[in-house]
Amino acid sequence: MELDERKAAILRAIVEQHVATAQPVGSQSVASTSGMNVSSATVRNEMTVLEHEGYIVQPHTSAGRIPTDLGYRYFVDHFTHQGSLPAPQRRAVADFFTLFASANRVLDDLLYETSHLLARVSSHTAVVVGPHAHGDAATIRSVQLVSLQPSLVLALAILSNGSVEKCVLHLGADVDDATVAAAGIALDTQLSGSRLARVPEFVHTDNAGADHLAREARDALAARGEHEPVDPLYVGGASRLAAEHEAFATAATASRLLELLEHQVELVALVQELLAQGPTVSIGSENTLDDLRDCSIVVAPYRVDGEVAGTVGVLGPTRMDYRQALAAVEAISEQLGRVLS
């Protein structure tokens, strides 16, 4: 339902003031700060209509109003599109990813630290779902063989979605560095561009020792591709839920959410269910899980080479700063995809 301009402005003022103060918002406060140049009596009449239509509610007699889930939804749909991170947060995000790109750190470290960066920037608990090896669009970028010991070789498959599959080969006999190098070159040439779930058979060359090692590495990587994928989950700022406990409807909500964060498969499934082709906000009663009925989730995909690889998101009370939360997940998802690409 579309609100007229004045009702929309009043609702916007109520949401913004309630998010900032955590207190019910009265008509006089709205009239004095919204810039509408109307009397508090006029605002009060409009607030009565907004309450009747379900956008706001009066928690106590003689108190001001607070937004309902419907009120937050209207605010998100109409007033958050132009939000952007403040300059200090934008610099922090840019500096973080510039440092990681130059340091060439491993993927696990990047995603773990990204979850904590998002928690700091958004002031809420953050989650990052990492890319899994078996995505339909993920192909092998390169294969590397690394000699750990004379009879121990590490096989690495670097995938197009940023993930890395690795397995250790325990060989029956020692192999020299030249054989490992030759096997790695042959394997990289033959497997690059193929999908891990459908690794082609190795075609023999004229180097028997290298061929034997390459075939073992190919079979080990193919076996990895047959396993059911598990998307890695990284959680940053979980302690913020405890700090925000007063913002939830009941004291037990924060503790239930902390338990939910420990159930990786359930949380990943929830985030993926929410994810569309852009930033998504799920507010309070819109959530399918009972434990999230007092919460809001803001998620956005990050893309590697144009394909969706994973998700970043924040989790907090419905009384969150949606404009900042959306700006944070959009900025970080864009930078994360750029670095991984």
C-alpha positions as CSV (number, residue, x, y, z in Angstrom):
1,M,0.0,0.0,0.0
2,E,1.3,3.4,-1.0
3,L,1.2,6.2,1.7
4,D,0.6,9.8,0.8
5,E,3.6,12.1,1.1
6,R,2.9,13.4,4.6
7,K,2.1,10.0,6.1
8,A,5.3,8.6,4.5
9,A,7.4,11.4,5.9
10,I,5.9,10.9,9.4
11,L,6.5,7.1,9.2
12,R,10.1,7.8,8.1
13,A,10.6,10.2,11.0
14,I,9.3,7.6,13.5
15,V,11.5,4.9,12.2
16,E,14.6,7.0,12.2
17,Q,14.0,8.5,15.6
18,H,13.2,5.1,17.2
19,V,16.3,3.5,15.7
20,A,18.4,6.3,17.1
21,T,16.9,6.5,20.5
22,A,15.2,3.1,21.2
23,Q,12.3,5.1,22.6
24,P,8.7,5.5,21.5
25,V,8.3,8.6,19.3
26,G,5.7,11.2,20.1
27,S,3.8,13.6,17.7
28,Q,5.5,16.6,19.1
29,S,9.0,15.2,18.4
30,V,8.0,14.3,14.9
31,A,6.5,17.8,14.2
32,S,9.6,19.5,15.5
33,T,12.2,17.5,13.6
34,S,10.6,16.2,10.4
35,G,10.7,19.6,8.6
36,M,7.0,19.2,7.5
37,N,5.9,22.5,9.0
38,V,2.7,21.0,10.5
39,S,1.3,21.1,14.0
40,S,1.7,18.2,16.5
41,A,-2.1,17.8,16.4
42,T,-2.0,17.2,12.6
43,V,0.9,14.7,13.1
44,R,-1.1,13.0,15.9
45,N,-4.1,12.5,13.6
46,E,-1.9,11.0,10.9
47,M,-0.2,8.7,13.4
48,T,-3.6,7.4,14.4
49,V,-4.2,6.5,10.7
50,L,-0.8,4.9,10.4
51,E,-1.5,2.9,13.6
52,H,-4.9,1.8,12.2
53,E,-3.2,0.6,9.0
54,G,-0.6,-1.4,10.9
55,Y,2.6,0.7,10.3
56,I,3.1,1.8,13.9
57,V,1.9,0.7,17.3
58,Q,1.6,2.3,20.7
59,P,3.4,0.0,23.2
60,H,2.0,1.7,26.3
61,T,-0.9,4.0,27.1
62,S,0.1,7.7,26.8
63,A,3.4,6.6,25.1
64,G,4.5,7.5,21.6
65,R,4.6,5.0,18.7
66,I,7.1,2.5,17.5
67,P,7.3,1.0,14.0
68,T,5.8,-2.5,13.3
69,D,7.4,-5.0,10.9
70,L,5.2,-3.5,8.2
71,G,6.4,0.0,9.1
72,Y,10.0,-1.1,8.8
73,R,9.2,-2.8,5.5
74,Y,7.8,0.4,4.1
75,F,10.9,2.3,5.3
76,V,13.2,-0.2,3.7
77,D,11.4,-0.3,0.4
78,H,11.1,3.5,0.1
79,F,13.9,5.2,2.0
80,T,17.0,3.2,1.9
81,H,17.9,3.2,-1.8
82,Q,20.3,6.2,-1.7
83,G,22.1,5.1,1.5
84,S,25.9,5.0,1.4
85,L,28.5,4.3,4.0
86,P,30.0,7.3,5.8
87,A,33.5,8.2,4.6
88,P,35.5,6.6,7.5
89,Q,33.7,3.2,6.9
90,R,34.3,3.5,3.2
91,R,38.0,4.0,3.7
92,A,38.2,1.2,6.2
93,V,36.6,-1.2,3.7
94,A,38.8,-0.1,0.8
95,D,41.9,-0.3,2.9
96,F,41.0,-3.7,4.2
97,F,40.6,-5.3,0.7
98,T,43.6,-3.4,-0.7
99,L,45.8,-4.9,2.0
100,F,44.4,-8.4,1.5
101,A,44.8,-8.3,-2.2
102,S,48.5,-7.2,-1.9
103,A,49.2,-9.8,0.8
104,N,47.8,-12.7,-1.2
105,R,46.3,-14.3,1.9
106,V,44.5,-17.6,1.8
107,L,40.7,-17.7,1.2
108,D,39.7,-18.9,4.7
109,D,41.6,-15.9,6.3
110,L,40.0,-13.5,3.9
111,L,36.4,-14.6,4.6
112,Y,37.0,-14.9,8.3
113,E,38.4,-11.4,8.5
114,T,35.7,-10.1,6.2
115,S,33.0,-11.3,8.6
116,H,34.6,-9.3,11.4
117,L,35.0,-6.2,9.2
118,L,31.3,-6.3,8.3
119,A,30.4,-6.6,12.0
120,R,32.4,-3.5,12.7
121,V,31.1,-1.5,9.8
122,S,27.4,-2.5,10.4
123,S,27.5,-2.6,14.2
124,H,25.7,-6.0,14.0
125,T,26.6,-9.7,13.9
126,A,27.8,-10.6,10.5
127,V,27.9,-13.8,8.4
128,V,29.9,-14.7,5.3
129,V,29.0,-17.8,3.4
130,G,32.0,-18.9,1.4
131,P,32.0,-20.4,-2.1
132,H,31.8,-24.2,-2.3
133,A,33.8,-26.2,-4.8
134,H,30.8,-27.8,-6.4
135,G,28.9,-24.8,-7.7
136,D,27.4,-25.4,-11.1
137,A,29.4,-22.6,-12.6
138,A,32.7,-23.3,-10.8
139,T,35.5,-24.6,-13.0
140,I,39.1,-25.4,-12.4
141,R,41.3,-22.4,-13.0
142,S,44.6,-24.2,-12.4
143,V,46.1,-27.3,-10.8
144,Q,49.3,-27.3,-8.8
145,L,51.4,-30.1,-7.3
146,V,53.7,-29.3,-4.4
147,S,56.3,-31.7,-3.0
148,L,56.1,-31.8,0.8
149,Q,58.4,-34.8,1.3
150,P,60.0,-37.2,-1.2
151,S,56.9,-39.5,-1.0
152,L,54.3,-36.9,0.0
153,V,52.7,-34.5,-2.6
154,L,50.0,-31.8,-2.1
155,A,47.5,-31.5,-5.0
156,L,45.7,-28.1,-5.3
157,A,42.8,-27.3,-7.6
158,I,42.1,-23.5,-7.7
159,L,38.5,-22.9,-8.8
160,S,36.8,-20.1,-10.6
161,N,34.6,-19.2,-7.6
162,G,37.7,-18.5,-5.4
163,S,37.7,-21.8,-3.5
164,V,40.5,-24.2,-3.3
165,E,40.3,-28.0,-3.2
166,K,43.4,-29.8,-1.8
167,C,44.4,-33.3,-1.0
168,V,47.6,-35.0,0.2
169,L,49.0,-37.9,-1.9
170,H,50.9,-40.6,0.0
171,L,53.0,-42.2,-2.6
172,G,54.4,-45.7,-2.6
173,A,57.8,-44.5,-3.7
174,D,59.9,-41.3,-3.6
175,V,59.5,-38.8,-6.5
176,D,61.9,-36.0,-7.4
177,D,61.0,-32.4,-8.0
178,A,61.4,-32.6,-11.8
179,T,58.7,-35.4,-11.8
180,V,56.4,-33.4,-9.6
181,A,56.8,-30.4,-11.8
182,A,56.2,-32.4,-15.0
183,A,53.1,-34.0,-13.6
184,G,51.8,-30.7,-12.4
185,I,52.2,-29.1,-15.8
186,A,50.5,-32.0,-17.6
187,L,47.6,-32.1,-15.1
188,D,47.1,-28.3,-15.3
189,T,47.0,-28.4,-19.0
190,Q,44.4,-31.2,-19.2
191,L,42.1,-30.2,-16.3
192,S,42.0,-26.4,-16.6
193,G,38.5,-25.3,-17.6
194,S,36.8,-28.5,-16.5
195,R,34.3,-28.8,-13.6
196,L,35.5,-30.5,-10.5
197,A,32.3,-32.7,-10.4
198,R,33.2,-34.0,-13.9
199,V,37.0,-34.2,-14.1
200,P,38.1,-35.7,-17.4
201,E,40.3,-38.8,-17.5
202,F,44.0,-38.1,-17.6
203,V,45.6,-38.6,-21.1
204,H,49.1,-40.2,-20.8
205,T,52.2,-38.4,-22.1
206,D,55.6,-39.8,-22.8
207,N,56.8,-39.4,-19.2
208,A,55.8,-42.6,-17.3
209,G,56.8,-41.4,-13.8
210,A,55.0,-38.0,-14.2
211,D,52.0,-39.8,-15.7
212,H,51.6,-42.1,-12.7
213,L,51.7,-39.2,-10.3
214,A,49.4,-37.1,-12.4
215,R,46.8,-39.9,-12.6
216,E,46.9,-40.3,-8.8
217,A,46.4,-36.6,-8.3
218,R,43.6,-36.6,-10.9
219,D,41.8,-39.5,-9.2
220,A,42.1,-37.8,-5.7
221,L,40.7,-34.5,-7.0
222,A,37.9,-36.3,-8.8
223,A,37.0,-38.1,-5.5
224,R,36.8,-34.7,-3.8
225,G,34.3,-33.6,-6.5
226,E,32.0,-36.5,-5.7
227,H,31.5,-35.4,-2.0
228,E,28.4,-33.5,-1.0
229,P,29.4,-29.8,-0.9
230,V,29.2,-27.9,2.4
231,D,29.3,-24.2,2.2
232,P,31.7,-22.7,4.8
233,L,30.2,-20.2,7.2
234,Y,32.1,-17.4,8.9
235,V,30.6,-15.4,11.8
236,G,31.9,-12.1,13.0
237,G,30.7,-10.1,16.0
238,A,28.5,-12.8,17.6
239,S,29.0,-11.1,21.0
240,R,27.0,-8.1,19.6
241,L,23.8,-10.1,20.0
242,A,24.3,-10.2,23.7
243,A,25.0,-6.5,23.8
244,E,21.8,-5.9,21.9
245,H,19.6,-8.1,24.1
246,E,17.5,-5.1,25.2
247,A,16.5,-4.4,21.6
248,F,14.8,-7.8,21.3
249,A,11.2,-8.5,22.4
250,T,12.3,-11.1,24.9
251,A,15.5,-11.7,26.9
252,A,15.8,-15.2,25.5
253,T,16.0,-14.1,21.9
254,A,19.7,-13.3,21.9
255,S,20.7,-16.6,23.4
256,R,18.5,-18.5,20.9
257,L,20.2,-16.6,18.1
258,L,23.7,-17.5,19.4
259,E,22.6,-21.1,19.3
260,L,21.4,-20.7,15.8
261,L,24.8,-19.4,14.7
262,E,26.3,-22.7,15.8
263,H,24.0,-24.7,13.5
264,Q,25.9,-24.0,10.3
265,V,23.8,-26.0,7.8
266,E,20.5,-24.5,9.0
267,L,21.8,-20.9,8.9
268,V,23.4,-21.3,5.5
269,A,20.2,-22.8,4.1
270,L,18.3,-19.8,5.5
271,V,20.6,-17.3,4.0
272,Q,20.5,-19.0,0.6
273,E,16.7,-19.1,0.7
274,L,16.6,-15.3,1.3
275,L,19.2,-14.5,-1.4
276,A,17.8,-13.1,-4.7
277,Q,19.9,-11.4,-7.4
278,G,20.5,-8.4,-5.2
279,P,20.4,-7.1,-1.6
280,T,17.6,-8.6,0.4
281,V,16.1,-7.6,3.7
282,S,13.9,-10.0,5.8
283,I,12.2,-8.3,8.7
284,G,10.7,-9.9,11.9
285,S,7.6,-11.9,11.1
286,E,8.7,-12.3,7.4
287,N,11.3,-14.8,8.6
288,T,10.3,-18.5,8.5
289,L,12.2,-19.5,11.6
290,D,10.5,-18.8,14.9
291,D,13.8,-17.8,16.5
292,L,14.1,-14.9,14.0
293,R,10.7,-13.4,14.5
294,D,12.3,-10.5,16.5
295,C,15.2,-10.1,14.1
296,S,16.0,-8.7,10.7
297,I,18.5,-10.1,8.2
298,V,20.2,-8.1,5.4
299,V,22.0,-10.2,2.8
300,A,23.7,-9.6,-0.5
301,P,25.5,-11.9,-2.9
302,Y,29.1,-11.5,-4.0
303,R,30.1,-12.5,-7.5
304,V,33.3,-14.0,-8.8
305,D,33.8,-13.5,-12.6
306,G,30.2,-12.5,-12.9
307,E,28.8,-15.6,-11.1
308,V,27.2,-15.7,-7.6
309,A,29.8,-17.4,-5.4
310,G,28.6,-16.7,-1.8
311,T,26.8,-14.3,0.5
312,V,27.5,-11.7,3.1
313,G,24.9,-10.5,5.6
314,V,24.1,-9.0,8.9
315,L,21.7,-10.2,11.6
316,G,20.2,-8.0,14.3
317,P,17.1,-6.7,16.0
318,T,14.3,-5.3,13.8
319,R,15.3,-1.9,15.3
320,M,18.4,-1.7,13.2
321,D,19.8,1.1,11.0
322,Y,18.7,-0.5,7.7
323,R,20.3,2.2,5.5
324,Q,23.7,1.6,7.0
325,A,23.2,-2.2,7.1
326,L,22.3,-2.3,3.3
327,A,25.2,0.1,2.5
328,A,27.6,-2.1,4.4
329,V,26.7,-5.4,2.8
330,E,26.6,-3.9,-0.6
331,A,30.0,-2.3,-0.3
332,I,31.6,-5.4,1.2
333,S,30.0,-7.8,-1.2
334,E,31.2,-5.7,-4.1
335,Q,34.8,-5.5,-2.8
336,L,34.9,-9.2,-1.8
337,G,33.8,-10.3,-5.3
338,R,36.4,-7.9,-6.9
339,V,39.3,-9.3,-4.9
340,L,38.3,-13.0,-5.5
341,S,37.9,-12.3,-9.2
